[in-house]
Amino acid sequence: MKIKWKEIYTLSNSLSILRLLLFIPIWILLDKNELGHIRIIIVAICLFGALTDILDGLIARKRNEVTEVGKIVDPLADKIVIATLVIRLFASGEISGYYLFMIIGRDLLILVGGMMVTDRIGKVLPSNILGKITVINIAAVLLLILFGISKETIIFQIIYMLSIILIVVSLVGYIIRANEFLRREKNESV
């Protein structure tokens, strides 16, 4: 995959890079976790990140700035911010080890698998709607935890269980989709 310089410096990619860098203040602020108002700031940062995620996609399509770099940086930013939250919330005992493992494991498998597919077909697989729904659902669980919503409430339980189902289904969906791209590439090269 050959990346052109002009593909890196686009408005949409700049928003994705900004979102990626949000892990730094989130990591630092979670050190001051015992202060209640800090959680509100972290939630505000996360909501700002969600806004940039929406905007970068809209801008990329509207300005015809959909690039291979953007297809990498956009989901990578989501994964890094989510991983930062999950690791820190696990360290403070607010999420379980298996939930941490499911999220980080899924993201690592998708990242490594994506690199392998990109190496074979020469282009990056774009994110799909199921992956985006999964990330939104995981983010909802993390935001509920940050807001201090009881894990015993029915709303928390529903969103939490749905996130577990979506983690598995989206990983299986990604594997199926990657195999389809690899088969298509193999058939075209024959």
C-alpha positions as CSV (number, residue, x, y, z in Angstrom):
1,M,0.0,0.0,0.0
2,K,1.5,3.3,-1.1
3,I,0.5,6.4,0.9
4,K,0.5,9.8,-0.7
5,W,1.6,12.8,1.4
6,K,-1.6,14.7,0.5
7,E,-3.7,11.8,2.0
8,I,-2.2,12.4,5.4
9,Y,-2.9,16.1,5.8
10,T,-6.7,16.4,5.3
11,L,-9.2,18.0,7.7
12,S,-10.9,14.7,8.3
13,N,-7.6,12.9,9.2
14,S,-6.6,15.8,11.4
15,L,-9.8,15.3,13.4
16,S,-9.1,11.6,13.7
17,I,-5.5,12.4,14.9
18,L,-6.9,14.8,17.4
19,R,-9.3,12.1,18.7
20,L,-6.4,9.7,18.9
21,L,-4.5,12.1,21.1
22,L,-7.4,12.4,23.6
23,F,-6.1,9.2,25.3
24,I,-3.4,11.4,26.9
25,P,-5.7,13.7,29.0
26,I,-8.0,10.7,29.7
27,W,-5.1,8.7,31.1
28,I,-3.8,11.6,33.2
29,L,-7.3,12.5,34.5
30,L,-8.1,8.9,35.5
31,D,-5.1,9.2,37.9
32,K,-7.2,11.8,39.8
33,N,-10.2,9.4,39.6
34,E,-11.2,10.0,43.2
35,L,-12.4,13.5,42.4
36,G,-16.0,13.5,41.3
37,H,-15.8,16.5,38.9
38,I,-12.9,14.8,37.1
39,R,-15.3,12.2,35.8
40,I,-17.4,14.9,34.3
41,I,-14.4,16.3,32.5
42,I,-13.5,12.8,31.2
43,V,-17.1,12.3,30.0
44,A,-16.9,15.7,28.2
45,I,-13.6,14.6,26.5
46,C,-15.2,11.4,25.4
47,L,-18.3,13.2,24.1
48,F,-16.0,15.6,22.2
49,G,-14.2,12.6,20.8
50,A,-17.5,11.1,19.6
51,L,-18.3,14.4,17.9
52,T,-15.0,14.4,16.1
53,D,-15.7,10.8,15.0
54,I,-19.0,11.8,13.5
55,L,-17.5,15.0,11.9
56,D,-14.4,13.3,10.4
57,G,-16.6,10.8,8.5
58,L,-19.0,13.4,7.3
59,I,-16.2,15.8,6.2
60,A,-14.2,12.9,4.5
61,R,-17.3,12.0,2.4
62,K,-18.4,15.6,1.7
63,R,-14.9,16.8,0.7
64,N,-14.0,13.5,-1.0
65,E,-11.2,13.0,1.5
66,V,-11.7,9.3,2.1
67,T,-8.1,8.0,2.3
68,E,-6.3,4.8,3.2
69,V,-4.7,6.8,6.0
70,G,-8.1,7.8,7.3
71,K,-9.3,4.2,7.2
72,I,-6.4,3.4,9.5
73,V,-6.3,6.4,11.8
74,D,-10.1,6.6,12.4
75,P,-10.7,3.2,13.9
76,L,-7.2,3.2,15.5
77,A,-8.2,6.4,17.4
78,D,-11.4,4.7,18.7
79,K,-9.5,1.6,19.7
80,I,-6.8,3.6,21.6
81,V,-9.3,5.8,23.5
82,I,-11.5,2.8,24.4
83,A,-8.4,0.8,25.4
84,T,-7.2,3.6,27.6
85,L,-10.6,3.8,29.4
86,V,-10.9,0.0,29.7
87,I,-7.3,-0.5,31.1
88,R,-7.7,2.3,33.6
89,L,-11.2,1.2,34.7
90,F,-10.0,-2.3,35.1
91,A,-7.0,-1.1,37.2
92,S,-9.4,0.7,39.5
93,G,-11.6,-2.4,39.8
94,E,-14.6,-0.9,37.9
95,I,-14.7,-3.5,35.1
96,S,-13.9,-7.2,35.2
97,G,-10.9,-8.9,33.7
98,Y,-12.9,-10.8,31.2
99,Y,-14.6,-7.6,29.9
100,L,-11.1,-6.1,29.5
101,F,-9.9,-9.2,27.7
102,M,-12.9,-9.3,25.4
103,I,-12.5,-5.7,24.3
104,I,-8.7,-5.6,24.0
105,G,-8.6,-9.1,22.5
106,R,-11.2,-8.2,19.8
107,D,-9.4,-5.0,19.0
108,L,-6.0,-6.7,18.8
109,L,-7.3,-9.5,16.6
110,I,-9.0,-7.0,14.3
111,L,-5.8,-4.8,14.2
112,V,-3.5,-7.8,13.4
113,G,-6.0,-9.3,11.0
114,G,-6.4,-6.0,9.3
115,M,-2.7,-5.6,8.8
116,M,-2.5,-9.1,7.3
117,V,-5.4,-8.4,4.9
118,T,-3.9,-5.0,3.9
119,D,-0.6,-6.6,3.2
120,R,-2.3,-9.2,1.0
121,I,-4.7,-7.0,-1.0
122,G,-2.9,-3.7,-0.8
123,K,-5.7,-1.6,0.7
124,V,-7.3,-1.1,4.1
125,L,-10.7,-2.6,4.8
126,P,-13.0,0.2,5.8
127,S,-14.9,0.1,9.0
128,N,-18.4,-1.3,8.8
129,I,-21.6,-0.4,10.5
130,L,-21.5,-3.4,12.9
131,G,-18.1,-2.4,14.1
132,K,-19.3,1.2,14.7
133,I,-22.4,0.0,16.6
134,T,-20.1,-2.2,18.8
135,V,-17.8,0.7,19.6
136,I,-20.8,2.9,20.4
137,N,-22.2,0.3,22.7
138,I,-18.9,-0.3,24.5
139,A,-18.5,3.5,24.9
140,A,-22.1,3.6,26.4
141,V,-21.1,1.0,29.0
142,L,-17.9,2.9,29.8
143,L,-19.8,6.2,30.1
144,L,-22.4,4.6,32.4
145,I,-19.5,3.4,34.6
146,L,-17.9,6.9,34.6
147,F,-21.3,8.4,35.5
148,G,-21.4,6.0,38.5
149,I,-24.6,4.3,37.3
150,S,-25.2,1.1,39.4
151,K,-24.3,-2.0,37.5
152,E,-27.4,-3.6,39.1
153,T,-29.8,-1.4,37.1
154,I,-31.7,-3.0,34.3
155,I,-30.5,-0.4,31.7
156,F,-26.8,-1.0,32.6
157,Q,-27.3,-4.8,32.4
158,I,-29.0,-4.6,29.0
159,I,-26.3,-2.3,27.5
160,Y,-23.5,-4.4,29.1
161,M,-24.9,-7.7,27.8
162,L,-25.6,-6.3,24.4
163,S,-21.9,-5.1,24.3
164,I,-20.7,-8.6,25.0
165,I,-22.9,-10.0,22.2
166,L,-21.7,-7.3,19.8
167,I,-18.1,-7.8,20.6
168,V,-18.4,-11.5,19.6
169,V,-20.7,-10.9,16.6
170,S,-18.6,-8.0,15.2
171,L,-15.4,-10.1,15.5
172,V,-17.0,-13.0,13.6
173,G,-18.4,-10.5,11.1
174,Y,-14.9,-9.0,10.6
175,I,-13.4,-12.4,10.0
176,I,-16.1,-13.3,7.5
177,R,-15.6,-10.0,5.7
178,A,-11.8,-10.3,5.6
179,N,-12.1,-13.8,4.2
180,E,-14.4,-12.5,1.5
181,F,-11.9,-9.8,0.5
182,L,-9.1,-12.3,0.5
183,R,-11.1,-14.8,-1.7
184,R,-12.0,-12.0,-4.1
185,E,-8.4,-10.9,-4.3
186,K,-7.3,-14.5,-4.9
187,N,-9.9,-15.0,-7.6
188,E,-9.0,-11.8,-9.4
189,S,-5.3,-12.7,-9.4
190,V,-6.0,-16.1,-11.0
